[in-house]
Amino acid sequence: MTLSKTPAAPSTRPAEKITTEVAAPRLTVKPQTMRAAHCRDGHYMNIVPVKLPNGRLLWDADAVDALIAGRTVKADPEKIDEHVARKAAADESKIPAHIRAKSEAKAKRLTAGEAA
């Protein structure tokens, strides 16, 4: 009697996700570098994280490994556009006063610099 191998069913298990604190040292950057890039651009080196309800970010481990191996990672433009739209629609009342003051001061400097 011979045993034949049946083909393995495709995995229904989701891709492994890792926290910012785990991903950053693997990419030899500080965790805040990844957080800041996500906040500013919606991705870090084309890796778009999953944002949990508690605000924490989870990064795709395979994409991090691809960057380490020197392969390019293709970003999902829809997810980045969604992030940018969400930030643009942010409620002004949620912006802390010190951040609002910084933004207004920067805008005044830019306006004064353009007029001069």
C-alpha positions as CSV (number, residue, x, y, z in Angstrom):
1,M,0.0,0.0,0.0
2,T,1.4,3.4,-1.0
3,L,0.6,6.6,0.7
4,S,0.0,9.5,-1.6
5,K,0.4,13.0,-0.3
6,T,-2.7,15.1,-0.6
7,P,-2.0,18.7,-1.5
8,A,-2.1,21.0,1.5
9,A,-5.1,23.3,1.7
10,P,-4.3,27.0,1.5
11,S,-3.8,28.4,4.9
12,T,-6.7,30.4,6.3
13,R,-4.4,31.7,9.0
14,P,-3.8,35.5,8.7
15,A,-0.3,36.8,8.0
16,E,1.8,37.3,11.1
17,K,1.7,40.8,12.5
18,I,4.3,42.3,14.9
19,T,4.2,45.4,17.1
20,T,6.1,48.6,16.4
21,E,8.5,47.7,19.3
22,V,9.4,44.4,17.6
23,A,9.5,45.7,14.0
24,A,11.7,48.8,14.6
25,P,14.8,47.1,16.0
26,R,14.6,44.6,13.1
27,L,14.7,47.5,10.7
28,T,17.4,49.3,12.8
29,V,15.2,52.4,13.5
30,K,13.5,53.7,16.6
31,P,9.9,52.9,17.1
32,Q,9.0,56.6,16.9
33,T,10.5,56.8,13.4
34,M,7.9,54.2,12.2
35,R,5.0,55.9,14.1
36,A,5.9,59.3,12.8
37,A,6.1,58.1,9.2
38,H,2.8,56.4,9.5
39,C,1.2,59.5,11.0
40,R,2.7,61.7,8.3
41,D,2.5,59.5,5.2
42,G,0.2,56.6,6.1
43,H,3.0,54.0,5.7
44,Y,6.7,53.3,6.6
45,M,8.8,52.3,3.6
46,N,5.5,51.2,1.9
47,I,4.4,49.0,4.8
48,V,0.9,50.0,5.9
49,P,0.2,48.9,9.4
50,V,-3.1,47.8,10.9
51,K,-4.3,50.3,13.6
52,L,-6.0,48.6,16.5
53,P,-8.9,50.3,18.4
54,N,-6.5,51.1,21.2
55,G,-4.2,53.1,18.8
56,R,-1.4,50.5,18.6
57,L,0.0,49.6,15.2
58,L,0.7,46.1,13.9
59,W,3.0,45.6,11.0
60,D,3.2,42.7,8.5
61,A,6.1,40.5,9.5
62,D,6.6,39.3,6.0
63,A,6.9,42.8,4.6
64,V,9.4,43.7,7.3
65,D,11.4,40.6,6.4
66,A,11.2,41.6,2.7
67,L,12.7,45.0,3.5
68,I,15.5,43.4,5.5
69,A,16.2,41.1,2.6
70,G,16.5,44.0,0.2
71,R,13.2,43.3,-1.6
72,T,10.8,46.1,-2.4
73,V,7.4,46.3,-0.7
74,K,4.5,47.5,-2.6
75,A,2.1,49.7,-0.7
76,D,-1.7,49.5,-1.0
77,P,-2.6,53.0,-2.3
78,E,-6.2,52.6,-1.2
79,K,-5.2,52.2,2.4
80,I,-2.8,55.2,2.2
81,D,-5.6,57.3,0.6
82,E,-8.0,56.2,3.4
83,H,-5.4,57.3,6.0
84,V,-4.9,60.7,4.4
85,A,-8.7,61.2,4.1
86,R,-9.2,60.3,7.7
87,K,-6.6,62.8,8.8
88,A,-8.0,65.5,6.6
89,A,-11.4,65.0,8.1
90,A,-10.1,65.1,11.7
91,D,-12.1,67.2,14.1
92,E,-10.3,70.4,14.8
93,S,-11.5,70.3,18.5
94,K,-9.5,67.1,19.0
95,I,-6.2,68.9,18.2
96,P,-4.3,69.8,21.4
97,A,-3.9,73.5,22.0
98,H,-0.1,73.4,22.0
99,I,-0.1,71.7,18.6
100,R,-2.7,74.2,17.2
101,A,-0.5,77.1,18.4
102,K,2.6,75.6,16.7
103,S,0.7,75.2,13.5
104,E,-0.6,78.7,13.6
105,A,2.8,80.1,14.4
106,K,4.4,78.2,11.5
107,A,1.7,79.4,9.1
108,K,2.4,83.0,10.2
109,R,6.1,82.6,9.6
110,L,5.5,81.1,6.2
111,T,3.1,83.9,5.3
112,A,5.5,86.6,6.5
113,G,8.4,84.9,4.6
114,E,6.4,84.9,1.4
115,A,5.4,88.5,1.8
116,A,9.0,89.7,2.5
